[in-house]
Amino acid sequence: MQNPVNPVHFENPPVVQGFQGFVLHRRDYTNTSLLLEVFGSGQGRFPAIAKGARRPRNPASALLQPFQPLWLAVVGRGEVRTLTRIEGAGRPISLQGRALLAGFYLNELLIRLLGRQDPHDRLFDSYQAALAQLAKADDLDTLLRQFELRLLAELGYGLTLDREADSGEPVRADRSYYFEIERGVQTAAPGTREPILSGSTLLALARGISLEPTQRHEARRLCRQALAPHLGERPLQSRELYRRWYGDLHRIEHEPA
């Protein structure tokens, strides 16, 4: 009779090697290190310590910035891991003006809405593609709305925008609707007090096509309504930052989120 196999016990904590990632947020930790929020392929969102990254002449500090594609490796069994490899995986994605604030907004959404250490590889790919598109500064409104919808779908709260919730009838571009969180798209009867959505706006969002200038406010309002139950009452810092930079008048037409 064979002896039972004893379980293997590792003296050293496990190492996760060679995955792509982005820093979502960083802050100083002790005198020489950084505490990071990382979004990684195959890893999801997790906190990590970069030991010694703030020491003089350490190149890690320049690499560990938002919007810099990275190759990373980590070690650790607990919730907070330690970085053991930090390499650039390409040139930093240069964002300026509204695009920079939109990038901060995407990062804040991921920090606020994603659970830790829960992989979301399709969302990681969407995030990486969104940053590249932000760098081109083309049609930020459509880009942000599509990312918000993909994020909601990834979390299990995807929106059906091309059919009425109760009847299942296709949404028509020439009709008016409103949106209920618990039910979905509803036909707007005369005198409806809910914010009105045009069918053309709903179809543009559902099909992922470019939003017309007249549709952007409706689309932004809809996505904000859908995200609100998951974000809670605490304001998003990226929105507040946008208001301080651009002011209320400019925000009405151009606020990215």
N, C-alpha and C positions, 0 to 999 in steps of 0.2 A: 504493500500500500504506500502510495506516495505521500510524503509529508505535505501538509497544507502550505500554500504559498503565503509568505508573510507580506504585508503591505509595505511598499517602499516609502521611506521617509526622507525628504530632501533636507539636508542641512542648510543649503543656501536657498533663498527665495527664487521662484521661477522667473525666467527672463523671457520677455516677448520681444522678438527680433524683427527688425526690418519692415515697418509699416509706414505708410504715408500719413501725414497729419498736418494740422494747422493749430496755431495758438489762437484761442478765442479771447483770452484775457490774461494779463500778467500783473503781478504786484511783487514788491520787495518782500523777501523772507529771510530773516536773520540778517547778518551784516554783509553776507557775500552771495546769497542765493536768491532764486526766484520761485514763487509759487504760481503755477500756471493752470489754466483751464484749457485742456487739449481736446480736439475733435479728431479722431483717428479712424482710418479705414480698418474695418474688422474689430475695432475697439470701442467705438462710440465716444461719448464725452466722459472725461475723467480728469481728476486733479493730479498734478505731478510736480515734483520738486526738481529744479535744475541746480544742483549743488555747485557753488563757486562761480555761477554764471556772471555775477556782478564784479568779479575780481578784475583789476586792470589788465588790459590786453587779452582778455578772454573773448574769443570771437563768438561764443555762444550767445552773448547778450544781443549782438546785432542780428543774429539769426532768429532768436526767439521773440519775434514780433508778429502781430496779426498780419494776415494776408501774405505770409511767406510760406510757400510749399516746403515741407520738410520730410526727411527720412528720420525716423525715430526708433529707438529701442528703450524699453523700460524694464525695471526690476521691482519686485515687491508683491506681497500677498494681500496687504490691506487696501483700503479704499484709495489712499494717496500713494502713488507710485513714485519711483525715482528714475529720472532719465539717465540712460547709460550711453546713448548714441544720439548725436545731433548733427545732421548734415542738411544742407540745402538741397531741395529736390527741383530746383529751377529758380528762375529769377523772381524776386518779390513782385507781387501784383501791385502796380502803382495806381492808387485811387486818390482822387482830388475832389474838393468841393462837395457837391451833393452825392457823388459816388462814394466818397470816403464815409460820409455819414450813413449812407445806405449800407455800406459794409459793416459798420459798427452795429447797425440795426439788425442785420442778419446774425451777427455773432451773439447779440443779446437775446434774440429769439431762441437760438440753440441752447444757450445757457439756462434760460428760464423754463424751457419746455421739454428738453430732453432729459430723461433719467440718466443717471451715471452708469457707465460700463454696460450699456445696452447698445450693441452695434446697429447702425443704420447705414448700410453701405450705399444703397440707392440715394439716400439723402446726402451722404458725403459727396457722391459724384455730382449731384445737383448743386450742392454748395460750391464745389470747385468750379463748375461751369458758370455759376452765377457771378462769382468773383471775376472771372475772365471777361464776362460780358459787361460787368460794371466798369471795368477799366476802359471799355470803348465808349462809355457814357451815352449809349443809345437807348432811348425808350426805357428809362428806369422804372416807370410806373408799371408797365407790362411785366418786366422782369421780376419786380418785387411781389406783385400779386401772384404770379405763377409759383414763385418760391413759397409764399405763404400757403397756397393751396396744396402744394406737394408736402409741406411740413404737416399740415393738418391730416392729410391722407396717411402719411407715415405713422402718425400717432393714433390712427384708427378713427379719425373724425372727418373723413373725406366728405366733400359737399357734392351733391348731385344738382347741377345748375342748368341742365338742358331739358329737365322734365318737371312738371308740377308734382309736388309731393303727394297730394291726395289722389288725384285722378290719373297720374302717370302720363298725361297728355304732353306732347312736345312743347317746349317753350317757343313762342313766336316772337320774332324780332320786333313786330309792330305792336305788341301788347305791353301792358304794365304789370309789374309784380312787386311783391315784397318778400322778405326772408324772415322765417322764424327759426330760432336756434333748435328747438326740439322737433320741428316738423319739416322744415326746408322751404322750398320756393312755393309761394301761394299767389293766386291771381289777385290783383288789386281791384277791389270793387270801388265804385264811386263813393267818395267820402272816407276812404281808408286813411287812417291816421299814421300808419307805419311809413317809414321812409320808402319812397317808390324807387324801383329798379326797372330800367327798360329791358325788354327782352333782348335787345341787341347787345347790351352790356353783359348779361348773363351768358349769352352764346359766345361772345368773344372770350370770356373767362374759361368757359367749358372747352373751347376749341384751342385755347392757347395762342390766339392770334393777337396782333397788336391792338391796343386800346386806342380809340379815337379820343381827342382832347375832351369831348363832351362826356365820355364814358369814365374818365379817370376818377372823378370824385365819387361816383356811385360805386365803382369797383373797390376803391380804398375804404369806403364806409362799410361795405359788405364784409370785406376781409377783417376789418377791425372788429366788427360785430361778432364774427365767427371765432376770432382769437380771444376775445375778452374773457369768456368763462375759464379759459385755461391759463391766462396770464394773471388773473386776480386783479386786485385794486391797486397794487403798487405800480406807480408810473414807470414807463420805460425811460431809462436815462438817455437813450439815443434820441427819443422824441424831444425831451426837454433841451438837449444840446442843440438840436436843429432849431428850435424856437429861439434860443438865445443867439444863434449865429445869424439867422435870417429874418426873424421878426414875424409877427402875426400876419401882416398883410401878404408877405411873400409865401408864408406857410400855407395859406388858403389854397393856392394853386399848385404849390410845388413840394409840399411836405411828403417825404418818401414813404411814410408809413402811417 
